[in-house]
């Protein structure tokens, strides 16, 4: 739905002529060679251009097509299309008398000569005055899956046409929701939903995971925990792996993984444990599988995000968290020694740094926030008692280093803001007046601030309680309240356009927010359970608001969507009229409301400062462009928000405490860092290898992404120190798959790990308990398992002793070797007397003494008796029939009999 009518078409600059429609005689026989696309071709009269939707058309079909007929005494020569390829599609540039379609790039005449348009379903808009906006007429079927919503012809003004993007065709896969498992199918569309092809599949799809770069490649996760792959958009499928953990499958990360067809996944092994494995989609056999991490990992712990891979492993009732930076070797994440996490959540991996929320053993509804060094190994405390792990902090998008967080202090939840990645935090300043201009009487002294809810929306098509965007730096809208603490039921709406320096109240109730045209238009719809037909919008960063009836019939709003591109002024409201009705999609077009693109005179600027007025933040002074309130214009595709940035000299505030150090109380010194009681700065790091060198920290490190130069250097490094020979520590031995019960003749893979100490000069004595003994070197360095087979049933003591000149360590593991049970018979007397002692016997083949557990259910009791012997003695106090059931369990083998 447009907010204003389209303007009438105008003649192109520098030519004479008119817009009109071609007659049947003019258009008949025009050759339109690109089915489903738009193509300009000459009609039977010189200089005539016919625009149509494709194929050879009859007179009836061609009637009414738009055309441009140049006027004047001299007709231009027959036009030729100038085209160039862009991401597999061809787009035309202007030719004589020909409407222009451009990607914004440049191609030579030789490249363009004679090319055709080959991309059906793409929006073309001409970048010149009076030229025509051309749509393909493809209907919009689903929100967000469509690049645009077609179905109209209309001329576009120069303002609208300039800078509009050209989007590629969107491909769609719909998953059927059949109640019958026999009738599973996908519906595939390669023309943005104009047509669908039904594709039967032999599995039940639960999740589709599309390749981030190559749209034809897709993974399908099934309800049976199997993973399939398709390289042709779902037409053919190949089983990749089974036993895969849901939501823990990841495509290769561009720029980090060398192979774009690599898949990272968490999968279950034969022993019942879980492993991190990778493979290529074209070869994922057992031999091709790679295990970058040796040993089992905790279920649902694998996360692949940007430069980092996270997982956790549990052994001897201890959970350890590991990280790999840019696919290097996995290393233990180093939290402070006093940290005993019972839960750890990855918050973000932005700007070459990891933020994690850690719930300590003493916390119930709060987490502590830590930030890492660039490799994600060493972590320092940023903020204690953060209210939530799901959104421990809210990154203010578009402005580096700015975050919001809610902290619980003495039972009260308060909102804090940082401008230097967590080094310093401040309360949000309250506005002096409310939305009606009345005084708020809220002042920081004694204790009144602005507090915001930091919640992600469960619905992906609406904004959360705080809304920011990369293309609108400094613009923050959030729901919250004024007072001494955050109140759950208060959700007034506040806005800032200078990154939290000053705030204004705009609504009394929570609204869903959408930014259009780089924040030049802010759309707000009330978050309510009643149907709506009115939206509000602002074109001056929330200072004034207008209303618009987007539909004549009230709609229960399910979500807001914008067309691709930060510069778009087109959005869609989707919802339903009643709970039984289908989705209603209403398009709202703000483009007709603006008559021209913005020029440089339409912009002012604002300087980024913290709440103390400091301009040097993250090592630089930054200024941003801002459209003047009176400027009624479109920022457009070419808009850039950053105006100037000047690097600052380094100061104390550009550094924070390094791992193992903490800030002194503010009464002593606000910047000085002292070593923690548990940390010795002179001790070599755990990964220090004999022959290498290390430098001990002086207690400071520059804030990650801070670009200051010169000035103070608190991170000065001392002289390099040779790594000493260190004794082995943290030695562990386990069976791959975590099974400790195996069968005779079965291959057993023993994995030996060492957390600390030198490995190059350490010898490992391995005793497998059945007479096999061996000496190894580099055992933990290579990660290769020790393979062995036990021939006879029994319990075997496996020991590993690691020793070098500095000391030794030892690890022990007990392994049960069980023969599978073959038969079980329960022997009971058919008749016994009341209160007479009776012997119940289970005859087992083979017996497996001391390795089999017997479970006895007598009568109606649900609680079994347990014994290691194959017989028990009991009495019966009441007359009647009694049912006796025995179950024998030995390793994975279980048998049962009942009488």
N, C-alpha and C positions, 0 to 999 in steps of 0.2 A: 504494500500500500504506500503510495507516494504522498508526501506532505504537501506537495504543490504540483500543478500540472506541468507537463513538459513544455518548454518553449517551442515556438514554431521554428522549423528549419530555416537556415539562412544560406545565401549563396556563398560559395567559397571565395575567399579573398583573391582579387585580381582576375576574376573570370566573369563572364556574363552567361546567364542561362537560367534554368528553373528546375525545381524538383517536380516530379510527376509520376504517373504510373504508365507502364508500357501497354500498348494495345496488343491484342492477340496477334495482329499482323507483324508488329515489331518483334515480338518475343518468340514467335514460333520458330522452332528448329534450333534454338540456342543450345549449344552443347555444354552441359554442366557435368564435369567429369569426376567430381568427388562426392560420392554418395554420403549423405549425412552431414556434409560440411557446407560452408558458404564459399561461393566462388564467383568472381566477376568475369563475365565474358562478353564479347562484342555481339550486338544484335545485327540484324540484316542491314541496318542503316549505319553509315559511317559515324563514328564518334559516339555511338550509343552503348551504354553499359547496362547490362541486366544483372540484377542480384536475385538469386534464388537459392533454394535449399539443396539442390543436387539432382543428378541424373538428367537424361534427355527428357525435356518436358513438352507436353502438348500445349496447344494454345490455351485451353481452359486452365491448365495448371499454372501457366505463366502469368495469366491475367492478374494485374494488380501488383506485380512485383515493383519494388522501388527502383528508380533509375535516376541517373543524372545526365541531362542533355546539355552539353556546352552550347552556348549561343555565340553570335558574332559571325562575321563574314568568313573567317578562316576557321575551319574545324581542326581540332588537334589530331595528330596521327593516331592510328589504332593503338590503344594502350596495351602495355605489357606488365604483367605482375612481377614485382621484384621481391624475392623471398629469401629467407635464410633459415637454417635449422637452429632449433633451440630446445635442448632436452628431448630430442626425438620428434619434435613437432616442427612444422614449417609455418612461419608467419610472414605476411607480405608487408612491404614498405611501399610508399607512394610511387605510383607511375603516373604518366600524363593522363589527366582526366579520371584517375582511378582513386577510389577511397583508400585511405592509408591504414594499415594495420601493422603495429610495430612492437617489438619486444623491449625496446629501450637500448638494444645493442646495435651494432653496425656490421654490415656485410657488404662485400664488394659486388659490383654489378655482375661480374662473371659468376660469382656464387649464386646470385639471386635469379639470374636470367631463366625465365621459363618454368620456375618451380610452381608447384601446386600447393594448395592448402590441404593438409592431410590429417587434421586433428578435429574430428567431430566432437561437438559438445563443449566447445571453448567459446568464451565470451570475447568478442572483438569490439573495441571501441576506438573510433578514429581520433587522432590527436590534433585535429585542426578545426578552425571555425566552420560551422555549418555542415560538417561531415556527419555521417550517420552512425549511430550506435546499432550494432548488428547482433542479434541473439540467434541461437540455433533452434529455439522453440522446444528444447528438451524440458519436460516437466520435472519439478522438484518432488521427490518422493520421501526422502529422509533428511532430517536435520543433520548438519555437520558433515554428512557424507557428500554433499553437493558443493561444488565450488561456487555456484551462483544459482539463482532461480530464474528460469527462462520463461518465454511465452509472450513477449511483447516486442513490437517494433517501435522505435522511437528515436528521433534525432537527439544528439547530445551537443551541448554548447561547448565552446572551447574550454571553459572552466572545468566542466565535468570530465571532458575527454582527456585533459592533460594529466599524464602520470598514472592513469588507471592500469592495474596489472593485468597480465594475461596468464590465466591459470591453466595447468594441464588438466586433462580429462580425469575425473575421479572414477575409480573402479570399486565395485561394491560386492561384498559377499554377505548374503543373508543365510542364517542358520534356521532350518525348519524346527518347529516345536511340536513334532508329532508325538502322540502318546504311545505309538507302537514303535518298539525298537527295530522292527523289521523294515521300517520305512523312513530311514534317516537320509536326509538329502540337504544339499546346499543349493542356493540360487545365486548365480553369478551374473554380473552385469559389467560390461566394459564400456558402456556409453552413459554413465551417470544415472542409471535406473530407467532409461527409455525402454530397454528390453532386458529380460532375464532368461537365463538358460538353467534348467534344472539339472543338477548333477547328483546322482545317487552315490552314497558313500557307505562303506561297510562298518563304520564305527559311529559312536554317539559323541558329537562335538560338545565340549563344555567351554573351551576358550580358544580363540584365534589370536595368534601373535604374528603381526606383520613385520616384515623386514624393514628396518628404518630407512633404507636407501632404495631397495629394489622391490617395487610394488607387486611383482608377480610371485615373489617368494613369501610363503606363509607357513607357520607352524600351527598344528591343531592338537590341542590337549583334550583327551577323552575322559569320560567318566570312569574308565577302567585304568586310569593313570598311565596311558600310553601316549607317546608323542609321535605324530606323523608330520611329514613335510611335503610341500608341493612347490614346484618351481614354475607352474603355469597357471597361477591364480585358482587353484582348487580343482583343476580338471583331472589330474592324476596325483595320487598320494602314495607315499612310501613310508613304511614303519621305520622310525628313527631309533626309538628306545622305549622300553617298558619299565614300569616301576618308577616313573618320574614323579617328583613332588610338584603339586599344583602351585602356580605363582612363583616358582623358582626355576624358570627357564628364561634364558636371555640370549638375544642375538649378539653377534660381535659388535663392539663399540668402534665406530669409525675413528681412525687416527691412533688407536691404541692396539687393537687386534690386527695382525698382519693380514689375516684371511677374512674377507667379509662374509664368507659362508660358514664361519665357525659358530657353533652353538654351545653355550655354557648351560649345564643343567645339574640338578641334584637328583640322583637316582638311587634306588635301593639295590643292594647287592644280594647274592645268594644266601649270605649269612643273616639277612634281615637288617643289617646296618645300612647307613646312607653314606654315599660318597659324592664328591664333586668331580664330574667328568666333563670332557669336551670332545667334540668330533665335528667333522665336516658333514654337511647335509648330503653330500654325494657318496660318503663312505663312513658309515657309523657302525661297522661290525665290531665284534669284541676285540679283534686285533688292532683296529684303528682307534679305539677309545684311548684317550689320554686321561691320566689322573694327576692334575697339577699339585694336589695335596695328598700326601700319603696318609692312609688311615681313614677311619670313619669320621664323619662330622655329625653334629646334632641335627635332628630332623627340622626342616624348614628354616635353616640358618644361612643358606647361601644367598648372597646379594652381589650382583655385578652392577656397578654404578660409576660411570665416567672412568677415571683413571684407576679405580680401586675395585678390589674383590674382597668381600668380607665373609667370614664363616666362623663358626664356633665348634669346639670339640670338647667332649666330656670324658674324663678318665679319672678313676679313683675318687668319684663323687666331686670332682672339681671341674668347673666350666672355664675354658680358656678361649679367648677371642683372638683370631688371626686376621691379618690383612696382607694383601699383595698389591704393590704399587706398580702400575704399568706392566703387569704380568710378570713381575720378578718373583723371587722366592717368597713363600709365606713366612711372616714374622709375627711374633706375639705382639699384640697391641699393649703398649706400656702405659697403664693408668697409674696414678699415685699408689704407693704401697698400701696406704690405709684404705683404698677403695676395695670393697668387697661386693661387687655388683650381683644382684639377683635378676637384673634385667638390663639389657643394653639395646638401644634403638639408634639406627643411623638417621640423623636429622637432615644433613645436607652434605654434598661434596663439591660445592661451588668454589670457584676461584682457587683451585689447587690446595684445598684444605678440607678436613673432615670435621664436622660437628657431630657429637654423639650425646645422647641423653642417657645417663646411667642412674638406675634406681639402686640405692645402697641398701644394705641389709636392714637398716633401721627406718627406711622410708616406706610409706604406704600409698600416698596419692601425689607425691612430688618426685622430681628427678633432679640430678645435678647435671649441668651442661658443661661439656669439655670441648676444647678445640685442639687440633693436632698441628704438627709440623707439616710441611708440604708432602712428605711421604706417608703420612697417616699413621706413624708408628708411636710417637711420643705425644702425650696428651696433658694439657694444663687446664685447671679449673677456670671456668669463665663466670658461672653464676650458679649459686646454690638454690635448692628448693624451688625449681621451676615447676609450674602447676601441672603440666601435661607432657607426656612423652610423644603423643601423636603429633602435636605441633608445639614442641618445646620452645620454638622461636618462630617469628614471622620475618622473613627476609623482605626488606623494602626494595622491590625490583626497580632497576634503573639507576640506583645510586649505590655504588660500591661501599661496603662496610657498615651499612645501616640495618639494624635489626630491632624488632620489638619482642618483648618476652613478658610473661606474667609470672611473678614471683609470690610465693606464699610466705608471709612474715607474721609471726604471732597470730596465726589463724586467719589473717586477712590476705586477699589476693590483690596485688597492685601491678600496674603496667609500667614497664621501664623501656627506655630507648637507648641504644648505643650508636655512635657515629664512627667508631673505630674498632669494629669487629669484636666487641665484648670487653675491651680493656677498661672502659669507663661506662657507667650506666646512670641515667637520670630519669626522674619522673616526668610524665607528660604534662605540659602546661595547660591549665584549664582556660577556656575562653572567658572573657569578661562579661559578655552578654549572651543570652540565648537566641534562638531563631526568631523570636519576636522582638528582639532589641531590649529586653528587660535584663537588669543586672543578675548575674548568677550568684553573686556573693560567695564565690569559691576562690580561695587564695591558697597558694602553697603553704603559707604559714597561717594557722598552725599545721593543718594536715588535710588539704583538699586538692585533688588532682583529677586529671582525666584518665579513665581506665577503659580499655577496650577488650572485648572478647576475642580471643585468638582461636577460632575453630575453623577447620576445613568443612566444607559442605559435603554431606553424604551424596547429594545429587551433583554429578559432574557438570551439569548444564546451568548451574547457578553459582554466583560468587560466594565465597566464605564470608565470615563476619568482618574481615579486613581485606580490602581490595587494592592492589597495586599492579602496575604494568611496566615492562621494560621501556616501552615507547613513550611513557608519560612519567618521566622521573620527577619525584617530589610530590606527586599527586597521590594522596592516601585517603581512602574513605573507610570508616570503621564504625561498628556498633558497640556502644558502651554506655557509660554514665559518669557523672561527676560525683566526687565524694572522697571519703577516706579509703574506700575499697571497691572492688568490682562487685556488682550486684547481679546475680544470675538472671533475674527476670527483667532487668532494665536494658533496653536495646535501642537507645536513641542513636541517631546517625550524626557523625561528625566528619569534617573534611579538613584537610590541610593541603595547600598547594606549594608550600616551601619546605617539604620534607620534615614536618613535625615541629617546626619552630612556632607557628601560630595555628590555632584550630578555630573552626566555626561549627556551630550546630546547624544542621539543615533539615532534619526530620525528627519527629518524636517517636517513630517506630522503625524497626529494621526494614531495609529495602535490599533487593537484589540489584547489583550494579553491573553496568557494562560500559566500557570505554570505547568510543569510536574516534577515528581521525586523530590518533595519538593523544587522546584525552581532550580533544577540542570539543567533543560532544560527550556528555555524561548522561547515560540513561538509567533511570531508577524505577523499579516496580516493587510495590509493597510486598513484603513476605507475609502472606496471610493464607488462611484456608478457605476464604470465600472467593467467589469468581470476581474477576476484574475486567474492565475495558478501558482503563485510563493508565497511561504511563507518564512519567515526568522526565524532563530533560533540561540540561543546562549547557550553555555554550560559553560561559564565563567562569569555569572552574568552580561551580557551585554557589556563586554569589547570588544569582537569580535563577528561578526555575519556572518552566512553562509546562503545561499539561497538553496531552494529545490523546484523543480517542482512537486507539489503534484497531478497534473492532466495534461493530454495532451490537454484538451479542456478547455478554459477559463470559469470560473464559477462566477456568481454573488453570493458572499459569504453572507449567511444569519446567520451563527453562527459557533462557535467552541465548541466542546464538548470533555471532557476527560472521559476515563473509570473510574469507581469508585475507590477510593483509592488515597491518596496523592502521593503514590510511583509510580503510573502508568506512563508508557512511551508511551502509545497508545492514540491517539486522533482521532477525526473525524471532517472533514470540511464538512458542509452541505450547500447547496445552490441550485441554478437553472441555467440552461444554457440560458434559455429565460424566459420571463414572462408568457409564456403559457406552459412551460414544468413542469414535476413533479420535486420533490426534487432529487438532486444528493448527495449521501453520499460517501465521499472519506476517507478511513481509512489511517492514517499515523502512522507507527510503528517505534519508535526510538530505540527499544530494540537491533536490530542487530548492531547498531552503537557502542555499548559498549561491551567490551570483558570480563569484570569481575566486581564483586561487589567491592565497596570501602572497604578498610581496615582502621584501625585507623591512619596509616601513611599517608593516603590521605587527612587528615583533618588538618586545622589550626584552629585558633579561632579569634574572634573579640570581643571587649569590648563595651558595650552600654554606651554612654555618651550623654549629651545634648550638645548644641552648645557652651557652655562655658567650656566644657571638664569635667563637674561634673559626676562622676561615680555612686554616691549614688542616685538612682532614684527610687521613690516609695518605699523607705526604704531598698533597697538592691542593691548590685553590681552584675550585670549579665554579663556573658560571653556566647557566642554562638559559635557553631561549624560551620566551613565554609570549603567547599571542595577547595583544592588547585587548582589554575588555570591549572596546568599541569596534574592534575589527571583525566584521561579519564575512569571514572568508574561510576557505578550505586549506588546511595545512598540506595535505596531499602526500603523495608517495615519496617525494624527494625531501621531506622535512627531516631535519636532524635536530635533536634537542640540545646537544652539547654546543656551547659557544666557545668558551676558552677554558684552558687548564694550565696552570703554572706550577711547576714543581717547587716544593718548599725544602728548606734545609732541615735536616733531621733534628729532633728534639727528644727529650726524655719520654714524652707522651707517645712517641712512635714505637716504643719498645714495651714488651710485656715480659712477665717472668717465664723463664725457660722451665723445662721439665725438671721436677724435683725442687723447685723454688716457689716461694709464695711472697706476695706483697706484705710489707710491714703494716701494722695498724696505722690508720691515717694520722693519728696523733703524733707518731714518730716521723714518718716520711711517707709521702704518697707514692713515691716512685721506686724506693729502694727494695730490692728483692733479697730474701734470705733463704738459705738452704733449709729444706724441711728436716725434721728430726730423723727421718728414715733414710735420708739421701746423703751420700758422700760424693761431692763433686769430683774428687780425685780418683775415684774408683773407675776402672775401665768398663766400658759398656759390655753387655752380655755377649754381643757378637764380635768382640775384639779377638782377632786371631793372631797367634804368635807370628812375628815377622812384620805385622802391620803397625800403624801408628794411630793414635787418637788424640783429640784435644778435649780437655775438660771444660765444661761450661763455666762462664763467669756469672751466670744467673739471668741473662737477658737474651731475647731474640726479637728481631724486628717483626712487627705485625705482618702476617702474610698478606700480600698484594699491596702493601704500603710502598710507595715509589719515591719517598724522600731521598735526597742526596746530600752528602757533605754533612757539616754540622757535627752534632753529638754522635758518637758511635759507642753505645753501651755493649754492643755485641762483639767487641774486640776479642780476638782469640789468643790464648796463650801458646807457648811453644808446643810443638808436637811431641808426644810421649810414646815410647815403644810399648806395644801390647805385651804384658807379661804372660807367662805360662799359667793358665788357670785350671783348677781341677774340674772334672766333670760333675755336673749337678743336674738334678731333674731327669734322671734316667728312667725310661719307661719301656716296657715290653708288652705288646698286645698282639692279638690275632686279627688279621685283616678281616673285617666284617664283624668284629667284636664278639664272635662266638667263642665260648670256652668249653663247649662239648662237641666232639667230632666223632666220626666213625673210624674203625680200623681200615687202613689202606687209603684213607682220604688225604688229599694234599692239604697241608696246613701252612699258611704264610705268616711267619712271625715278623712283626715290624718293631724296630728298635728306634726310639727317639731320645734325644738329649737336648734339654732346654738351654743349658749354659755350659761354659767351659770349652777348652780347646778340643778340637776333634781331629786335627791333623796328626798329632803325636800320641793320641789315645788308642790303646789296644782294648778290644772287647772279647772277653772270654764267655762263650755261650755253651751252656749245658742244658740239653733238652730233656733230661730225666730218664731216658731209656738207654743210656750208654753213649749217646752221641755227644761229643764235645769238640769244639773248634775255636780257633783264635782268628779274629777279624781286625782289619784296620779300615778306617774311613767308612765304617758301617752306617753311621748316622748321616754322613756327608752325602753318600750316594742315594740313600733312601731305598735301596734294594732290599726286599724282604728275604728272610731265611726260609727256604722251602724244606718241608720234612713230612714224613709219613710214619704213623704209629701202627704197628702190626697187631698188637694185642690190646684188649680192653684193660682199663685201669685208670688210676689217677697219677699224673706225672707232674713233677716239680720242674719248671723251666726257670733258669736263672741266667742273668747277664751281669757281668762285672766289667765296668769301664775303669781303666786305670792309666794314669800318666805320672810323671815325676812330682806333680803338685798335689796329687791325691787320687781318690777313687770314689765310685758310687756303685750301687747295686740295685737291681730290680728283679722281682720274683713274680711268676705267674703259674697258677695251677690249671692243668688241662685235664679234662675228663674225656676218656676214649671209651665209647659205648658201642656195643654191637646192637643193631636194630632188633627190637622185640618181634618175635615170630608168632607166639601163641600165649593165651592166658585162659586158665580154667579156674572157676571158683568151686571149692569143695566145702559143702555144709551138710550136717546131718539133716535128714528129712523131717525128723520128729525129735523134740527135746522137751524136758519138763520145765515148769515155771521156776524161775530163779536158779535154774541149773546152769553151771558154767559150761560154755560151749566154745569150741575152737573153730574159727573161720580161716580157711587156708586158700591162698592163691597160688596155683601151680603155673610157673612162668618159664617160657623157653625163649632164649637162654636166660639163666637166672640173673646174671650180672650183679653179684653180691655187692652190697654197700654203694651201688650206683643207681639203684632203682628206688623211686618213692612210690608208696602205695597209698591210695586215697580210699577210705571206706565210708560208704553211706549206708546206715542201718535204719530201717523203718522210714519215717517221714522227715527225719532230720535233714536240714539243708547244710549243716556244718559237718564236714567229713572228719574222720579220724585219720591222722597221718602216721605212717610207720616206715622204717627202713627194712623191717622183716616182712616176710611174705605171709605172716599169719598174725591174728589178733584173737584175744579171748574176751567174751562178753557174756551177759545174762539177759534174759527176757522176763519182765515182771508180769505181763498181761498175756492171756491166751489169745490165739488167732494166728493168721498168716502174717509173716514179716518179710518184706523185700530187702535183700542185701545186694549192694552193688560195689564192686571193687574196680579201681582204675590204676593201672601201672604206667608210670612215666619214667622214661630213661632218655635224657637228651631230647631230641626232636620226636622220638618214637613214643606213642601212647596207645595202649590197648585197654579194653573194658569188658567185663562180664558181669552178669546179674542173675540172681536166683531168688 
